[in-house]
Amino acid sequence: MNMRNQWPVLPVVAGLASGLLTGCGTETGGTGGTGTSVVMGMSDDVLATDPASGYDPGSWLLFNNVFQSLLSFPKGATEPQPEAAEQCAFSDTEATVYKCTLRDGLKFSNGDALTSEDVKFSFDRMLKINDPDGPAVMFPTLDKVETPNERTVVFRLNTPDATFPSKIASGAGSIVDEEQYDADGLRKDGEAVGSGPYKLEEFGDDEAVFSVNEHYKGSADVQNSGVTLKFFHGDQEALKKALLAGEVDIAYRGLTAGAIADVEKSGGDSGVEVVEGTSAEVQHLVFNMDDPVTGKLGVRKAIAYLIDRDALIKDVYQGTATPLYSIIPAGIAGHNTAFFDTYGARPSKAKAAAALRGEGITGKVKLTLWSTPSRYGPATDQELKAIAQQLNASGLFDADVQSVAFDQYEKDIAAGKYGVYVKGWIPDYPDADNFTAPFFGEGNVLSNNYRNRAITGTLIPRTAAERDRSATDDDFGQLQDIVAKELPVLPVWQAKQYAVVHDNVYGLEYCLDASTVFRFWELSKG
């Protein structure tokens, strides 16, 4: 699986109670929208307009508003509900046959009818193109797609996968018009034809313009007459200035922790305010299990005993994240606190020293922490330097930090050159499976040479096959306990999600949740 920009939030999260999704959401149809248009700025770029390619937060923001999926995540929820579909359900007890019936009268933004053939084409095309920067990697269990009639789609899976509904509810399930897309190659003209609440009117280097799709038929109730998305290409200071100058109504993804803190301290005097949501974005330290230093469990334990997450959150992130003591973040069903229970929250030099003595290590451990400057957030280098200082302050380590451009960083990790390095993760779908299978399953994405037969042979397959997602808690708990004991990774923080808005803009609280879906249609401007 590709890393989504940051290794990408919440009220109590409900699981897929039965994997059986029936009924349909409120249908609104395309009304042309109400109110005025909204201008939003972000420091992320949109790397693709073709859903067979994009696998980054900016691109999925576009996909979730321009394209429909058969299912979608309602605001504040993590259980998918019908969207382009009227109903969906597993039709067998093994969770290997998933059937959906489309809403009647669906159309793309250009007026073409949307039928089951378009759905099949979209999935077949994505898998055939298999773009390295695309979401095809999410569907190893999908064997074939069948279309018994123009409103029925049947997905046949080669392995039981109760998380399949969540996968197709994400941006990876975007439905494209068969008449407008090449089955063998990616669209390169910067245009998009979908059936979602918005249509893409313009897409350029510095902005994208979205208008309301008059042909839309689904559950979204559009509260504005359009959205303009301005790109600041990583320039966080320019984004902040544009917000304060009134050039954008909303700043999303990209303001520094300091900028957010400044706005909060102003108490609204600047005419803008911070809207905080919950997030399932996480960051971990990853250990190369074959490295001559970090391959030793005692070294990894010593680091786990010495890291001070509270200090990192206070000094580096200024309260814009929370300490993470679990592989599965808070707010996602299956979460536990295995790392807190095993290593505690307060640093312990005595326990760290004992762990090193258990390996026969009596001198300082020389260690390089590897970072990459912006891919996992603008404060990553600062954070890694703070961790190195914490380790060195114990007198047990001689740690330094090296920061490498992301392309080289990924190549070096794959080549096994680093002993400990940072990774971030934004989930593709809000289920514990998405925080475990990519990291600890067969062919995991971490390239850290970690294997555990109980995890790969029993726990991951068993949790994937369980349609009652609440029944997976014990297995996910066992998995997290194993990881805490063997320490292939060390969780560091879980993000909070922020947008900074002018005080006449509403609806942001419905855009910042664990589904990672930013819903343009919820925004309104007074």
N, C-alpha and C positions, 0 to 999 in steps of 0.2 A: 504494500500500500504506500502511495506517496504521502509525504507529510504535507498537510494542508497549512501552508504558510507558517502558522505557528502550530506547533504540535497539537491547532486550534489546535442551572443557573438559576436558588429557586424554591419555590414552594415545595411541599412534599410531592415527590414524583411517583406517579402511578406506573406500574409496569404494564406490559401487554398481558392483561389478565388471562386471556384465553387464546390470543392470536387470532381470534375470530372477530372480524370487523364487519358489522352489518349496519343497515340504515344509511342515512345520508345527512350531511350538514345542511344548514339553511342555504337555499339557492338564491343568489342575488341577481345574476345576469349583468351584462354591461350597461351601465347607466350613464356613462360619460363622466362620472365622478361629480363631486360636489366641492364647494369652497375654492380656494386658490391653490396655486402650485407651490411646491416646497423645494428649497435648494439645500442640498446636503453635501458636505465636504468630508473626505477621508484621505488618510495618507497612503492607504493601500491602493494598488492598481487593480484593474480588472484585466486579468491575463488572457481571458478567452471569452468569446460570445457564443461559442459552439459547445454545448454540454457534453459532447464526446471527448472534449479535451480539458476544460478547466477543472482544476482541483485545488482551488485556493479560495480564501474567504471572499475576496472581491468578486470573483467570477460566480461563486454560488449565490452571492447577494443578487446579482443580475438574474441568474437562472430561476431563483425562487420567486421572482416578480414577473418575469416575462414568460416563463414556461409553466405548464401544469404538470403535476405528477398524478398518478392514480390516487394516491393518498397524500395527506399533508398533516403537519402538526399544528393544531389550533393554538392560539396564544395561551401561554402559561401551561401547556400540557406536553407530555412526552409520549403519549399514546396516539399513534396516527389514526386519522379518521378519513373517510372518503372525500375526495376532491374532484378529479376528473371522473372517478368511478362513482357509481351509485351505491355499490356495495362490493366488498371483497371478503374472502374467507378461505382458509385451508379446507379442502374438500376430502382430506384423508386424515387419519389419526397420526400418521408419522411426520406430518409437516413437510411433505415433499411435493404436494400439488396445491398451487395457490390460484384461485379463480377470481376474476373481477368482472363486473358488469358495468359498462360505461353509462354515464348520464346520457339522456336522449338529446340530440340536437347540438352537440358540441361543435364549435368552429374555431379555427385558428384566426389570428388577428387579420389575415388577408382574406377571410371569408371562406376558405376551403373547409370542407367537412372534416372533422376528426373522427376516425374510426379505429377499430381494433387493429387494422393493418398498420396504422401509423404507430401504435404502441409497439407492436412486434418489430417494425422497422427500426424504431428508436433503440431498442435493446440489442437487436441483431447488429445494427450499425456500430454502436458503441463497442460491443465485444469484438467485432471484426477489425475495426480500426485499432483498438487496443492501444491507444495513445499512452506513452509513458507518463504524461502529465494529466491523464484523464482518470475517470472513476471506474473503468472496467475491472480493475483489480478488486473492487468490492464484491464482485459476483462470481466467485469460483464455484459456487454451488448451483448456478443456473445452467441447466442442460439445454432446454429449448423452450420457445414461446409458440403457442398455438392460438389460432383464431377461428373457432367454430362458426362464428357469425360476426357481423360488423360491430356488435356491441359487447362481445365476450372475448376475454383474454385469459388464457390458461398458461401459467408458468410451471414447468416441470423441473424439479430440482434433483440433483444427483446425490444429495446428502440432506438429511433433515436440517432445516434452518428456520427456527421460529422467529429469528430477527429479520427475515426477508421483508415483511411489511414495513419495518422501519427503514430499511435500505432503499426501497423504492419510493418512500415518502420524502427522501432527501433530494438534493439537487441532482444526484446521480440518476434519478428516475424521470428526469425531464423528457417530455414528449415533443418530438419535432415533426414537422410536416414532410411526409415522404416525397411530396412533389417539389420541395424546395431544398432538399439536402442530398448530397452525393453519398451513396451507400458505401463507397470505398475510401473517401477522403474527407478531411476537415474543411469546413467553410472558412474562407479567408478574407471575405469582403467586409467583415465587421458588422454584418447585419444579422438579424435573428427573427425567426417566425415561430411564435409559440401561441398558446391559448390561455396564458395566464392573465392576471388582472391588468397588466400593462403591456404596451408594445414599445419596442425600441425604435425611436424616431431618428436619433443621431448617435454616433459613437465615434469619438475622436481621441486624440492623445490626452486632452485635458478635461474633457467632460463627456457625459452621456446624458441624453435627454429621453425621458420616458413619458408617454401620454397614456391615457386610460384606454384600454381595449374595449371597444363597444360590443365586440362579439363574445366577451367573456361570460362564461356560465359556470359558476362555482360558489364556494362558501364565503369568499372575501367580500366585505362591504366597503367599497372605496370611499375614503373620506377627503380626498383632494382631487384636483383637476390635472395633476401630473407632478413629476419629480425630476429635478435636474441634479445629477451627481457630478460633483467637481473633484478631480484627482489632484492631490498635492505631492504625489511621488515621493513620499517619505519625509517631506519637509514639514515637520511638526510645528515649527515656529510660524511658518507662513499660514498654516491651517488655523492656528490660534489667532493670528492677526486678522484673517478674513472673517472669522467668527465675530470678534469684537468690533470690527468695522461694519458689520451687518451685511457682508457680501454673501455669507451663507447663513442659513437658519439653524443648521445642525452640524456639529462636528462629531464624527463617529470614527472609531478605530484610528488612533494615531496621536492623540494628545498625550504628552508626557505626564507622569505622575505629578510632577511639580506644577504643570499647568492646571491640572484638575484640582490640586490642592489650593492654588491661587484663586480659582473661581469660587471654590467652596468658602474660602476665608472672606471673600468680598461680600458674602451674605446677600447676593442679588443686586448689589449696587451697580454692577456693570451691565445689568439688563439681561444677563444670561444665567443659567442655573445648570447644575449637574443632575442628571437622571441616572440613578444607579440600578442596575439589574444584576441578576445572578448569572454565573457563567460556569461551564464545565471545562473551560480551557485549563490545562495543567502544564507544569514543567517538572522535569526529572533530571537528575544526574544519572548517566548511564555508565556502567562499568564493563570494560572488556574482560571477559572471564578467562581469556587466554593470555592476558598481559602478565609479564613477570612480577609486577607490583600489585596491580588491582585484581589480579587473578587469585590473590590470597584473601581468604574470607576474613582473616583478622584485620587486614588493612581496610577492607570495606566496612567492617563493623566499627573500627576506630573512627572513620569518617562519619558514620551514622550517629555515633555517640557525641561527636563534637559539633556538628552543624547546629546553628542557632537560627531557626526559621523566623522566630519573632523579631530578632534583630534585623534580619534581611528585609522583612516586611516593613518595619519601621524606618530603617535608615535608607534603603534603596528604593522601595516601592511606595513609601509614604502612605501606607494603609490601603493601597489600591488592589491588594491581593490578600489571601488568607493562607496560613500555614497548612500544608497538605501532609497527612500521615497515612495515606492510602493510595493504592493504585487506582481505585475507582473513586472519583471525587464525591464530595458531599452533594446531596441532591439527586444522585443517581442510585436507583434501587440496587442493593448489593454492597453498598459502601460499608467498610468497617474502618477501624483505626489501628490496624496491625502494626504499623511502624511506631506509633505512639506507645502502644502496649509493650513493644519489644525494646525500644531504645529511649523512650521518654521524650519530654519536650525540652528539658533543661540540659545543656551540655554537661558531660561528665568526663573529666580528664582521667579520673581513676579507672573507669570502665574502659575507656579507650586504650589506656596504657596496658590494662590487663589483656585486652584483645590482641594487642601487638605482641605482648610477651608470649601469648599462646601460640604465636607463629614463630617464636624464637627471635623476634626483632627487638633489639635493645637501643639501637641508634635512631636518629631522625629518619623518617621516610621521605625520600626525595620524590616529588610528585608534580606533574604538570596537569593543570585543569585546562581543557580545550574549550574554546568558546567561538561563537560566530557573532558579529556585531549587531545585526538588526533583525535577522530572520525570526528570532523568537522573542522579539521585543527590544526596544531601544536601550534598556537598562541591563541587558544580559552581561556585557563585559564587566560593568560595575558590580553586578551581583556575584559573578565568579571571582572577582578580586576580593570581595568581602568574605566569601567562603574561604579563599586561600588565607586571608588574614586570620580568620577564626581557627583554622587548622594550625597555623604557625604560632598563634598565641598560646597554644597548649604546650609548646616545646617538643611536640612529638613528630611534627612534620616540617619539611622544608618545601613548601608548595609555591608554585608560581602559575601564571596564567598566560596562555597564548591564544590570540584571536585571529581567526582565519576567514577569508571570504567564503561565502556559503558553498559555491561550486567546488572549491578545493576541499573544503571541510567535509562534504559528503563523500568525495573520492577517497580521502584519507581514512575516514571511518570504515568505508567498505574494504579498504586495504588492511585494516587492523592496526593502523599506526598510533591510535590514541588509547591510553589506559582509562581515562575518565573524561567524559564530554557531556554537553548539555543537549537536551532535546525537549521540544514543546509539542503539544498536541491539542488540536481543536477537533472535537468528535464529528464524525460523519452523521451519526444518529445517536440519540440519548439513551443508550442501553449499555449495561456493564460489559457486554460482549465487545463493544468497540474500544474499550480501555484495556482489554486483556488479550483477545485473539491476535490483534496485530503485533503485540509486543512479545508474547510468550508462546504463540502457536507455531506450527510448522512454517519455516521460512520467514521468521519474524522480521519486522522492518528495522530493528535496532542495530543489526550487524554486530552484536556483542558476544556471539558464540555461547549463548545460554540455552540450555535444554533441560527440561524436566519431564520425564515420561508420564508422571501422574497428571500433569497439566495438559500436555499435548494428546495423551492417549485416552484420558478419561474425562477430566473436568471441562475442557473446552468443548469437545463433542457433545457431552451430556447437557451442558447449559444451552448450547446452540439448538438442540432438539426439543427443549422444554417449552411448550406453548404457554404454559402458565408461568409468566416471567417472575412472579413473586415466589415461585417454588425453587428458584435458582439461588436464593440468598445463601444457603448453607454451602453450596459448591463454590460460589464466588468468594465466600468468606474463607474457605479452605485454601483456595488459590492464592488469595492475598496473604494468608499466613505463611504459605510456602515461600512466596516471593520475599516477604519480610525476613524470613530466616536465612534464605540463600543470597539475598541482596544483589541481584543482577542490576537493579536500578534503585535509586533513592528518591522518592517524591520530595519536592521542595515547596511548591506553592500551587494554589488554585486561584485563578483570576476572578476578579469582579468585572462586571461589564459596565461601561460608561458611555453616555453620550452627553454632550454639552449643548444646550439649546437656548435660543431666545425665549423669553417668558411668554410669548404669544403662540408658541408651538406646542401641540398636544399629541398624545398618543404614544410617546416614546416608551412608556412602561410596558406596552404590548409588543415591543420589538426586541427586548433584551431578555432572553430566557435560554434554557438549556438546549432547546432545539437548534440553536444558532441560526434561526430563520429571522432575518430582518424584514418586517412586513411593511413595505411602502404604504399599503392601503390603510394602515392604522393612523398615519400621520395627518394632522390637520393644522391649519394656521389661522389664528384669529385676527 
